[in-house]
Amino acid sequence: MHYRPPYFIMMEKNLSLTIPSRVLPLFFPLFQKGVLIKILSGSSIRDLIVNNLGISDDYLEERIQTIFLNGKAVDDLQATIVPDGAIMALSAAMPGLAVPRSDGAAPLLPCGRPSR
């Protein structure tokens, strides 16, 4: 079963916010619950984040350390394509987190992209 963000309004509505960065933390509780964003599928994760969400490439590289797509950690943001109905989670660094490896080579794999 896939997690779906809670729907506050069941009818389709659009909301666009332009806010000063100093008040962005006020929205963190909402973002932590999850938000539904409609996009055209078929682009890479990097293109989605930078071009569609407007997050700078520098911010993506420096601050977003862990990305999950449909419950699996992603390392190559340019090669990974976002499919229809995908669920993506973004996070800052999570030191010490390890996830099971899918290739069977070792029981645990450190999670997150390497620092640059």
DRENDREN-741187 format. One line per 3 residues: number of its first residue (from 1); their letters; for each residue x, y, z of N, C-alpha, C. Coordinates in pm, 1 decimal. Layout:
N
NUM) a) X/Y/Z/X/Y/Z/X/Y/Z; ...
//
This chain:
116
1) mhy) 84.5/-118.0/0.0/0.0/0.0/0.0/88.5/123.7/0.0; 57.3/219.8/-85.1/135.0/342.7/-96.0/78.1/449.4/-4.2; 168.4/525.4/58.5/127.2/639.3/140.7/83.0/751.8/48.8
4) rpp) -26.6/812.4/78.0/-73.0/930.8/6.7/-87.6/1044.0/108.0; -41.9/1163.3/73.1/-56.6/1276.0/165.6/-203.0/1301.0/198.3; -229.6/1355.9/316.1/-369.2/1384.7/350.6/-424.6/1493.2/258.7
7) yfi) -548.6/1481.6/224.8/-613.1/1581.5/140.7/-695.4/1673.3/229.5; -664.7/1800.3/226.6/-737.3/1895.6/307.6/-862.6/1943.4/234.4; -855.3/1948.4/103.7/-967.6/1987.3/21.2/-977.7/1882.9/-89.3
10) mme) -1092.2/1824.6/-106.2/-1107.0/1716.9/-202.3/-1122.2/1767.3/-345.6; -1153.7/1894.3/-364.8/-1165.1/1949.7/-499.0/-1028.3/1999.7/-542.8; -1004.5/1999.8/-673.3/-876.5/2045.5/-724.4/-864.9/2196.4/-709.0
13) knl) -760.8/2240.2/-640.7/-733.5/2382.1/-619.4/-584.8/2404.5/-644.0; -549.1/2524.6/-676.7/-409.6/2560.4/-696.1/-369.6/2661.2/-590.4; -245.3/2649.3/-544.7/-191.8/2741.4/-446.2/-48.8/2773.1/-485.6
16) slt) -17.8/2898.0/-494.3/117.2/2941.4/-525.5/160.6/3039.2/-418.2; 275.1/3013.1/-356.8/325.9/3098.7/-250.7/463.5/3152.0/-286.6; 484.2/3277.3/-261.6/617.2/3336.3/-267.3/637.9/3399.0/-130.8
19) ips) 731.9/3341.7/-56.5/751.7/3386.4/81.3/899.1/3413.3/107.3; 927.1/3501.3/201.6/1067.0/3523.9/240.2/1124.4/3397.0/305.4; 1250.0/3371.0/283.0/1311.6/3249.3/335.7/1304.1/3242.1/487.9
22) rvl) 1295.7/3356.0/555.4/1293.2/3354.5/702.0/1164.6/3292.5/757.4; 1055.5/3291.8/680.1/930.9/3232.9/728.0/909.5/3090.6/676.6; 998.3/3041.5/591.3/985.0/2905.6/538.8/973.4/2800.1/648.7
25) plf) 1048.0/2811.3/759.8/1033.6/2710.0/865.5/891.4/2695.9/919.8; 809.7/2798.7/906.3/670.8/2787.9/951.2/592.8/2683.1/870.9; 638.4/2653.1/751.0/570.4/2557.2/664.7/623.6/2415.0/679.5
28) fpl) 731.4/2394.7/755.3/790.8/2261.8/768.7/692.7/2156.3/819.0; 608.0/2186.2/919.2/512.6/2082.7/962.1/421.3/2035.5/848.2; 379.0/2126.7/762.5/296.8/2088.3/647.3/376.4/1999.8/552.0
31) fqk) 499.1/2039.5/520.8/581.5/1961.5/429.1/612.3/1823.6/485.9; 629.8/1812.9/617.4/659.8/1684.6/679.5/541.9/1588.2/669.4; 422.1/1640.4/661.8/303.8/1555.3/644.4/293.7/1505.2/501.5
34) gvl) 354.2/1577.8/408.7/350.1/1539.8/268.3/261.1/1632.6/188.3; 303.9/1659.7/68.8/224.8/1741.5/-22.0/215.0/1668.5/-155.2; 105.1/1685.2/-221.4/83.5/1624.9/-351.3/116.1/1728.7/-457.1
37) iki) 206.2/1693.8/-546.6/245.2/1784.0/-654.1/224.9/1710.2/-785.7; 143.6/1768.2/-871.8/121.5/1707.3/-1003.2/229.7/1754.9/-1098.1; 294.8/1658.7/-1163.8/401.1/1689.0/-1259.5/382.4/1599.5/-1381.0
40) lsg) 451.7/1630.7/-1487.8/458.7/1539.8/-1600.5/567.5/1437.8/-1569.5; 533.7/1312.0/-1573.8/633.3/1208.5/-1545.3/727.8/1195.3/-1663.6; 836.5/1124.5/-1639.8/932.1/1098.3/-1746.6/1058.6/1180.7/-1739.4
43) ssi) 1065.8/1275.5/-1647.0/1189.5/1352.5/-1632.7/1274.9/1291.4/-1523.2; 1401.0/1329.5/-1521.0/1490.3/1279.4/-1416.1/1456.0/1348.2/-1284.0; 1499.4/1287.5/-1174.6/1477.4/1348.5/-1043.5/1541.9/1486.2/-1038.1
46) rdl) 1664.3/1498.6/-1089.8/1732.8/1628.7/-1088.1/1651.1/1733.2/-1163.7; 1602.9/1699.1/-1283.9/1523.9/1793.9/-1361.8/1395.4/1831.8/-1289.0; 1331.2/1734.9/-1227.6/1208.1/1761.7/-1152.6/1233.8/1861.0/-1039.6
49) ivn) 1337.8/1835.4/-960.7/1365.0/1919.2/-844.1/1410.2/2059.2/-884.8; 1500.5/2067.1/-981.2/1556.9/2197.0/-1019.9/1460.9/2275.8/-1109.2; 1408.1/2212.5/-1213.4/1327.7/2285.8/-1311.9/1180.6/2300.7/-1272.7
52) nlg) 1122.5/2198.1/-1212.0/979.3/2205.5/-1178.6/953.6/2261.1/-1039.8; 1037.7/2226.3/-942.9/1015.7/2274.4/-806.5/1090.5/2403.8/-777.3; 1184.7/2441.0/-863.6/1256.2/2567.1/-846.4/1362.7/2565.3/-738.2
55) isd) 1407.9/2446.2/-700.2/1514.9/2434.4/-601.1/1647.5/2444.5/-675.5; 1736.6/2529.9/-628.9/1862.2/2550.4/-700.5/1948.4/2424.0/-698.1; 2028.4/2407.8/-801.8/2117.9/2293.0/-811.3/2217.1/2292.3/-694.0
58) dyl) 2262.6/2411.5/-653.2/2354.8/2420.5/-538.6/2287.9/2370.6/-411.2; 2163.7/2412.6/-387.7/2090.9/2368.4/-268.6/2071.2/2217.5/-272.7; 2035.9/2166.2/-388.7/2016.9/2022.1/-404.2/2144.3/1946.3/-368.1
61) eer) 2257.3/1992.2/-417.2/2383.9/1923.6/-391.5/2433.0/1938.4/-247.9; 2411.4/2054.9/-189.2/2466.9/2082.6/-57.2/2375.8/2043.3/58.9; 2245.7/2051.5/41.4/2154.9/2033.6/154.3/2069.6/1907.1/149.1
64) iqt) 2028.5/1865.5/30.9/1944.6/1746.1/19.7/2036.2/1625.7/0.9; 2049.8/1548.4/105.3/2146.1/1438.3/104.5/2083.3/1302.3/77.2; 1956.3/1287.7/103.7/1891.3/1158.5/87.9/1761.8/1176.6/11.0
67) ifl) 1745.0/1096.0/-92.6/1623.0/1100.3/-172.4/1571.9/957.3/-187.5; 1444.7/938.3/-155.8/1379.7/809.0/-175.2/1275.8/825.1/-285.6; 1274.3/731.4/-378.3/1173.0/727.0/-482.6/1101.6/594.0/-469.2
70) ngk) 971.9/600.3/-438.7/891.6/480.0/-415.9/956.5/387.0/-313.2; 1010.0/448.2/-206.3/1064.5/372.3/-95.0/1205.8/321.8/-111.5; 1272.9/354.9/-221.0/1409.7/309.4/-243.8/1503.0/428.9/-253.1
73) avd) 1619.1/417.7/-188.9/1717.9/525.8/-193.0/1769.9/543.1/-335.3; 1790.7/670.1/-374.1/1838.5/703.9/-507.8/1974.8/769.0/-495.8; 2069.8/724.8/-578.8/2202.7/785.1/-579.5/2229.1/868.3/-704.7
76) dlq) 2178.7/826.4/-820.3/2203.5/898.2/-945.3/2078.1/976.4/-984.0; 2078.8/1105.3/-952.5/1960.7/1188.3/-973.6/1933.0/1217.7/-1120.1; 2035.4/1217.7/-1203.1/2016.1/1246.1/-1344.8/1967.0/1123.2/-1420.0
79) ati) 2011.4/1005.2/-1380.7/1973.9/882.9/-1452.1/1839.9/825.8/-1406.5; 1794.9/860.7/-1286.7/1670.8/804.4/-1233.8/1551.6/885.5/-1284.0; 1461.7/817.2/-1354.2/1343.7/880.0/-1412.9/1224.8/863.9/-1318.0
82) vpd) 1146.1/970.0/-1303.6/1028.6/968.2/-1216.6/909.6/910.5/-1294.5; 857.3/794.4/-1250.3/744.0/734.2/-1321.3/610.2/792.8/-1275.9; 503.8/759.0/-1348.6/367.4/799.3/-1309.2/337.0/748.8/-1169.7
85) gai) 273.0/832.4/-1088.3/228.0/791.7/-955.4/337.9/774.7/-853.2; 456.6/826.3/-880.9/570.6/808.6/-790.7/551.8/885.3/-660.3; 611.3/832.2/-555.7/616.9/898.9/-426.2/763.7/923.8/-396.4
88) mal) 798.9/1050.4/-372.8/938.1/1087.6/-349.7/949.7/1156.8/-215.5; 1055.8/1124.7/-143.3/1084.8/1189.0/-14.9/1224.4/1248.8/-22.0; 1236.9/1372.8/25.2/1365.3/1443.1/29.9/1402.3/1465.4/175.1
91) saa) 1532.3/1453.9/205.0/1575.6/1474.0/342.2/1716.5/1529.5/345.0; 1744.9/1600.7/452.9/1882.4/1641.8/478.9/1959.4/1517.9/524.4; 2084.4/1533.7/554.8/2166.9/1419.9/596.1/2106.2/1349.5/716.9
94) mpg) 2115.6/1217.3/715.6/2068.0/1135.6/827.2/2184.0/1046.8/871.2; 2277.2/1102.2/950.3/2396.5/1028.3/988.9/2363.8/895.0/1055.1; 2434.6/792.3/1011.6/2421.1/661.0/1073.9/2309.5/576.3/1018.8
97) lav) 2227.3/632.2/929.8/2118.0/553.9/874.5/2173.5/452.0/776.8; 2125.1/330.9/786.0/2163.3/226.0/691.7/2035.7/158.9/643.4; 2035.8/119.1/517.5/1919.3/51.9/459.9/1961.4/-83.0/404.0
100) prs) 1869.7/-179.1/397.7/1904.0/-308.9/339.0/1942.7/-293.3/192.7; 2044.4/-367.1/150.4/2085.8/-363.7/10.3/1995.0/-452.7/-71.3; 1969.4/-412.7/-193.0/1883.0/-492.9/-278.8/1962.0/-592.5/-362.9
103) dga) 2095.4/-575.8/-371.9/2173.7/-666.1/-456.4/2224.8/-789.1/-382.9; 2200.1/-797.6/-252.2/2239.7/-914.6/-175.7/2388.1/-921.5/-142.3; 2468.1/-821.1/-180.5/2612.7/-825.9/-156.9/2648.3/-811.3/-9.7
106) apl) 2573.3/-734.9/62.2/2597.7/-714.7/205.2/2463.2/-683.3/268.8; 2448.6/-710.7/397.3/2317.2/-689.9/458.4/2273.4/-543.7/468.4; 2366.5/-449.0/484.2/2329.1/-308.7/500.7/2414.9/-219.2/413.8
109) lpc) 2356.4/-112.1/369.0/2425.1/-14.7/286.8/2401.3/123.3/346.7; 2508.4/202.9/370.4/2484.5/338.4/420.1/2397.1/413.5/321.0; 2306.1/492.3/373.7/2207.8/560.6/289.1/2250.4/704.5/263.4
112) grp) 2220.4/754.7/146.5/2248.2/893.5/112.8/2358.0/904.8/10.7; 2363.1/1019.0/-55.4/2464.7/1041.3/-157.0/2593.5/1085.7/-90.1; 2707.4/1048.5/-146.5/2834.0/1089.6/-86.0/2851.2/1241.7/-90.6
115) sr) 2917.8/1295.9/10.9/2946.3/1440.1/14.5/3042.5/1473.9/-95.5; 3031.9/1594.7/-143.9/3123.4/1638.6/-251.9/3216.1/1742.6/-200.4
//
